[in-house]
Amino acid sequence: MSRDMMPTTEKVGAPSHTNQSSTKLLHLIEVLSRQPEPCRLQDIARESGMNPSTALRFLSALQSMHYVAQDIDSGRYYLTFKLCAIAQNITSHMSIRSISMPFLRNVSHIFSESCNLAVENDMSVMYVEVANDPHKTLMSTQRIGNVAPLHCTGVGKLMLSGFTYAELEQYIAIKGLPRLTPHTITTLDGLEAELAQIRKLGYAFDNEECEVGARCIAAPIRDYTGRIIAGISVSGPTVRMSDAHIFTHLPYLIETAAQLSIRLGWIPQSVI
């Protein structure tokens, strides 16, 4: 599997002094964002790994641009809501659909199958974007605008894995667990066991649970809070979607979902 096809920004050459300064400034913003209350300069410097004079220089720059303010009485520093305004501008102009297609195409090429972007809508899975392999048959459920049940689809089960027990009970009370194929999970106990496994593994299968002869593997897309808001999945007939084929390319699917999540503001635990 080639990583050349992953949309990314390559580092060219050694980091310049300007790049290092930019990195430190952004790191300082992240440090401030995690503080529950205004902080002293010494505490900010320690948390950010900078000496106090460097931290003060960056804080002064942020203050001049109104990203940081000081408490009048204590002189402690805190982030303003200017970043929220920027975030609002971003969300008003960009959607997950607008950034996902290059990723979907690459995954489709790697698997040689259809790759789908799906979200939850009214307690159902809705397919909002699809990258098709022109040489392969598209399964009937994976077309833009089509919907499918949560409990028997890969993306749907990813969504359900974030539900509380009460929310899961409410879902079943409203939607039920209808049997679509002989492989569909139709009991609360069975579904709970499946969701526990999904939380442990970080991905979900649909093994002919929604459509006989069709198999799907899905990975979660998270927003800046860590909540699963969508899923990216690969679907195809069981004769092609073998375990060997899926697990050979699964790391690429998981990495692609992570890259999309990062673009939506998610910070992986490993970098916190």
N, C-alpha and C positions, 0 to 999 in steps of 0.2 A: 504494500500500500504506500503510495507516495504522499508525503506531506506537502509537496510543492503546490498542490491544488487547494490547500486550505487558505481561504482569504485571511491575510494577516499583514502586519506591517513589519518589514524586515529591518533589522538594525544594520546600519552601514557604517563601518569604521569604528574607531574608539569614541566614547562619549566626549563631547566637547564640554568646556566649562559652563557654557550657556545651558546645555542640556542637563548637566548635573544640578545647576541652580533651579531649573524648572522642575526637576524631579523632587528636589528638596521642598520647594514651595508647595507643590501638590501634596506631598507627604504631610506637610504641616497642616494643610487644610483637612486632610483625612483624620489626623490626630485630633484636631479641634472638634471635628464632627462627632467624635465618639465620647466627648466629655459631657457629663450630665449638668455641669454648671460652669460659670466663668472660671478661668484658671490663671494662676500666677505665671509669670514669665519663666521662673525656675522650673516649674512643673512641666510647662510646655516644652522647654528645652530638653528636659530629661526624657519625656515621652517620645520626642521626635529624634533623639540621638544627636542633637546639635548643641553647640556651646551657646550660652545665653546671648552673646553679641550677634551671632548669626541668626538665631531665632528672632531676636528683636528687629533685625534688619528686614526679615521677611514679614514679620507682623506689621511693621510700619508701612511696607509696600501694600499689604492687604488692606490696612486701615485707609490709606490714601485713595484706594479704589472702592471703599465702603463694603468690603467683604468681611471685615473684622471691625469690632467696636470694643471700647473699654468701658467697664463699669465705672460710673462717676465716683462712687465712694471708695471702692477697693482698688481700682486701677487694673482689675483682672480682665482678661481678654475672652471674647466669645465671637462665634460666627454670626453674621446677620442673615436676614432672609433673602439677600440678593441672589444667593445660589439657588434658592427655591424658584425665583423668577426665571433664572436661566433654565432650570429643569422644566419649568412649565412651557417655556418657548420650545424646548426640544420635543416634549411630548405632543405639543400641538402640531408640529411639522413632521414628525417621524412616527411610523408605526412598525410593529414587528414584521408586517407583510413587506414593507418597503425595503427592509434590510435583509430579508431572509432568502430571496430567490437565488443569489449566487451560491449560498450554502447548500440549498436544496439541490441545485444542479450538480454540485460536486459530489454530494452523497449519492445521488441517483447514478452518477457515472461510476462511482466506486463499487456500488452494489449491482449495477446494471438492472435496476428495478425502479419503480416509481417511488418518489420521496414526497412526503406530505407534511404540511404545517397545519396543525389543528388546535382549536381552543375549545373551552367549555362555553356553551350557550344554552341557557334555560335547562340545565341538568342533562345536556346531551353534548356529544362531540360534534363540532362543526369544522369541516375542512375548508380552510381559507386560502390555501395556496398549494399547488401541486407541480412538481417537476417530473415530467414523464420521460421514460426511456422510449424513444419512437419505435424501437424494434420489439418491445414487449407489450403484453396485454395489460391494460389498466383494470384493476379490480373494481367492481361496480360501486362500492361504497366510497372510494376515494376520488371524488370529483368536487371541485370548488362549489361550496354552498350546500353540499349534501350533509346530512346529519346521521349519527349512529348512537346507540346506547353507550353510556359510560362503562358499564360493568363487563362488557365483552369486547372492548377494543384496547389496543395498547396505550394510546394517549388517554383514553377515558379512565383506565385503571391508574395511570399516573396521577390524574386529577383526583381520583378518589383516595389515593394514598395520602393526600394532604387533608382529608376530611377528619373531623373528630368523630367519635363513636355516635354522638347525638346527630351530627350532620349525615352520617352514613345511614342511620335509622330513618331519618327524614327522607333521604333520597329514595330508599327502598319503599317507604310508605307512599310516596308520590309516583315513582316510576316503576316500582317492582323490579324483579329480576327475571324477565321473560326469557324463555329458552329459544334461541335463534337456530342453534345447531345442537347435535348431541354432545358437543364439547363445552357448551356455555355453562358458566358457574351460575347456579340458581339458588344457593342458600347463603345466609348471612355468615355462617361459620366458614364456609368455603371461600367466600369473598374476603373475609377478614384474614384468613391464612394467606391468600394470594397477595393481599396488600402489604402484609408484614414482610413477605419475601421481596416485594418490589422496593420497599423502603430500604431493605438491607442491601439489595443489589444495585439500585440506582437506575434501573431500566425495567421495561415491561414487555411481555409477549402477548400476542393474540394468536393462539394456536387453534385455528379454525373455530374460534368461539363466536365470531360474528358472521362468517361466511364459509361454508364448506369449500375446501380446496384452496383457501387463502390463508397466508401466514403473515404476521407483522411483528416488527421489533421497534420499540419507541424509547426515546430518551427525553428527559424533562428540560424545559426552558424556564428559567427563573427570572424574576424581576429583582430590583434592588433590595427588596425585603427578604429575599430567599424563597418567596412563595412561587409554586409552580403555576405559571399562567398560560402555558402552551406546551406543545410537544412536537417533536420532529420524529417522523416514523418512516419506515421503509416497508412496503407491502409487495407481495408477489405470490404466485402459486406455490404450493407446498413442494412441488417437484423441483423448483429452483431454490426455494428458501430453506435449504437444509441447515442443520446445526453447524456443519462445517463451514458453509458459506456465510452464515450469520456471524458466528464467533470470530471468523477471520477478519471481518470488517467492522465488528462492533466497536472497537476502540475509536475508530474514525467517527462513527455516529455520535458517541458520547462526547468526544472532543469538540465536534461541531456544535452540539447543543450547548456545551459550556461556553464556546466562543460567542454564540448568540446571546447567552445569558449575560456574559460580561459586557456586551454592547448595550444591554438593558440596565446596567448598573450593578449587577450581582458581583459580589466579591467572594471568591472561593475561600473556604476556611483556611486552606494551606498558606494563603498570603496575608492573613490577618495577624 
